[in-house]
Amino acid sequence: MSTYWQPVVQCKNPDCFFGKPTLLPFPGLPTMSEAQPDWPADDWKPYLICMHCGTGHIYSRPDVEWTGANNKNGLREHHQIQLVELPCADKTCNHPVKVHLSFDDTLHEKDRDRMLETGAKGAVCEKGHPPAKPLRIGRSLFVSAIRRPPYRRHPTNLTQPPAVLSR
């Protein structure tokens, strides 16, 4: 019997079997005895790359389903969600291309970078521009929830050059 509410999405690639469902991180999963959370917000639209098939898609509130889980942490052991900001291809645009990469933390770094490169093909910044080529990670962090973007300009770290994806 499941104990906690767990948000999930179904991978939008019709050929992906294992990405159905894809668990979403959610801090402090409520118990099934509590009301199902009213999440995400209507303007929630992350670009998520599936850890199983490597394709990326935009998801929205109607894509989120709530199911039962036994693990209070939500994600399975070794599963991570990484928010990656890629510089925009339009040099006059200051908005990064944000993608969420779902992956197994036992994956080799080169394989993870390859998944990011293939999966980010349809990603765009908030102005509609694709990421700059070659892909360079401007900022990266592991997240405990996929939040809607605040849509404000992030200052660039000028002290360190962006990391180039390994090939």
C-alpha positions as CSV (number, residue, x, y, z in Angstrom):
1,M,0.0,0.0,0.0
2,S,1.4,3.4,-1.0
3,T,2.0,5.9,1.7
4,Y,2.9,9.2,-0.1
5,W,1.6,11.3,-3.0
6,Q,4.1,11.3,-5.8
7,P,4.0,13.6,-8.9
8,V,4.9,12.0,-12.2
9,V,4.8,12.7,-15.9
10,Q,4.7,10.2,-18.8
11,C,7.6,10.6,-21.3
12,K,6.1,12.1,-24.5
13,N,8.3,9.8,-26.7
14,P,5.8,7.1,-27.9
15,D,8.7,4.7,-28.2
16,C,9.8,5.1,-24.6
17,F,8.5,2.4,-22.4
18,F,10.6,2.9,-19.2
19,G,9.9,6.7,-19.0
20,K,6.3,6.0,-18.2
21,P,6.1,7.2,-15.5
22,T,8.9,9.6,-14.9
23,L,9.1,10.6,-11.2
24,L,9.3,14.3,-10.4
25,P,11.1,15.6,-7.4
26,F,8.9,17.1,-4.8
27,P,10.1,18.2,-1.4
28,G,8.3,16.7,1.6
29,L,5.9,14.4,-0.1
30,P,2.6,14.5,1.7
31,T,1.0,11.3,3.0
32,M,-1.9,9.8,1.2
33,S,-4.1,10.7,4.2
34,E,-3.5,14.4,3.3
35,A,-5.1,16.2,0.4
36,Q,-3.4,15.8,-3.0
37,P,-1.2,18.8,-3.6
38,D,-2.4,21.6,-5.9
39,W,0.8,21.6,-7.9
40,P,2.3,22.6,-10.2
41,A,1.3,26.2,-11.0
42,D,-0.6,26.9,-14.3
43,D,2.6,28.6,-15.8
44,W,4.9,25.6,-15.0
45,K,6.6,24.6,-18.2
46,P,9.9,22.9,-17.7
47,Y,11.9,21.2,-20.5
48,L,12.7,17.7,-19.2
49,I,15.0,15.2,-20.7
50,C,14.0,11.6,-20.1
51,M,16.7,9.4,-18.5
52,H,15.5,6.3,-20.3
53,C,15.2,7.5,-24.0
54,G,17.2,10.7,-23.9
55,T,14.5,12.8,-25.6
56,G,13.5,16.2,-24.2
57,H,10.0,17.7,-24.1
58,I,8.2,20.6,-22.5
59,Y,5.7,19.6,-19.8
60,S,2.9,21.6,-18.2
61,R,0.4,21.3,-15.4
62,P,-2.0,19.0,-17.3
63,D,0.9,16.5,-17.9
64,V,1.4,16.0,-14.1
65,E,-0.3,13.0,-12.5
66,W,-0.3,12.1,-8.9
67,T,0.3,8.5,-7.9
68,G,1.2,6.7,-4.7
69,A,4.8,6.1,-3.5
70,N,6.4,4.3,-0.6
71,N,9.6,6.4,-0.6
72,K,9.2,9.7,1.2
73,N,12.1,11.1,-0.9
74,G,10.1,10.5,-4.1
75,L,12.9,9.8,-6.5
76,R,14.4,6.3,-6.8
77,E,17.8,5.6,-5.4
78,H,20.5,7.0,-7.7
79,H,18.0,9.1,-9.7
80,Q,18.7,12.8,-9.9
81,I,17.2,15.8,-11.6
82,Q,19.8,18.4,-12.7
83,L,18.9,21.9,-13.8
84,V,21.3,22.9,-16.5
85,E,21.5,26.4,-18.0
86,L,22.9,26.7,-21.5
87,P,24.0,30.0,-23.1
88,C,21.5,31.2,-25.8
89,A,22.6,31.1,-29.4
90,D,21.5,34.7,-29.9
91,K,24.4,36.7,-28.5
92,T,22.2,39.7,-27.8
93,C,19.9,37.6,-25.6
94,N,20.7,37.4,-21.9
95,H,18.3,34.5,-21.2
96,P,19.7,31.0,-20.7
97,V,18.2,27.9,-22.2
98,K,17.0,25.9,-19.1
99,V,16.7,22.1,-19.3
100,H,16.1,19.6,-16.6
101,L,18.0,16.4,-17.0
102,S,16.7,13.3,-15.4
103,F,19.5,10.7,-15.0
104,D,20.9,7.9,-12.9
105,D,23.9,9.2,-10.9
106,T,25.9,6.1,-11.7
107,L,25.9,7.2,-15.4
108,H,29.4,8.2,-16.6
109,E,29.8,12.0,-17.1
110,K,30.5,11.6,-20.9
111,D,27.2,9.6,-21.3
112,R,25.3,12.2,-19.3
113,D,26.8,15.0,-21.5
114,R,25.8,13.1,-24.6
115,M,22.3,12.7,-23.3
116,L,22.1,16.4,-22.6
117,E,23.4,17.2,-26.1
118,T,20.8,15.0,-27.8
119,G,17.9,15.8,-25.5
120,A,18.3,19.6,-25.6
121,K,17.6,19.8,-29.3
122,G,14.1,21.3,-28.9
123,A,14.9,23.5,-25.9
124,V,14.7,27.2,-26.2
125,C,15.2,30.2,-24.0
126,E,12.2,32.3,-22.9
127,K,12.6,34.4,-26.0
128,G,12.5,31.3,-28.3
129,H,16.1,30.9,-29.2
130,P,18.0,27.6,-29.2
131,P,21.2,27.0,-27.1
132,A,24.5,28.1,-28.5
133,K,26.7,25.5,-30.2
134,P,28.8,23.8,-29.1
135,L,26.8,23.3,-25.9
136,R,28.4,24.9,-22.9
137,I,27.0,24.6,-19.4
138,G,26.6,28.1,-18.0
139,R,25.3,26.8,-14.6
140,S,24.2,23.5,-13.2
141,L,22.6,22.4,-10.0
142,F,20.8,19.4,-8.6
143,V,17.2,20.2,-7.7
144,S,14.8,18.9,-5.1
145,A,11.8,20.3,-7.1
146,I,11.2,21.5,-10.6
147,R,10.0,25.0,-10.0
148,R,8.5,27.4,-12.5
149,P,11.2,29.9,-13.7
150,P,11.2,33.3,-12.1
151,Y,11.9,34.7,-15.6
152,R,14.5,37.2,-14.5
153,R,18.0,37.7,-15.8
154,H,20.7,35.8,-14.0
155,P,24.1,37.4,-13.6
156,T,26.9,35.6,-15.4
157,N,29.8,34.3,-13.4
158,L,32.7,36.2,-15.1
159,T,35.4,34.6,-13.0
160,Q,35.1,31.1,-14.5
161,P,34.6,30.2,-18.2
162,P,31.5,27.9,-18.9
163,A,32.2,24.2,-18.9
164,V,32.4,22.6,-22.3
165,L,30.6,19.3,-22.6
166,S,32.9,16.4,-22.9
167,R,32.6,14.3,-26.1
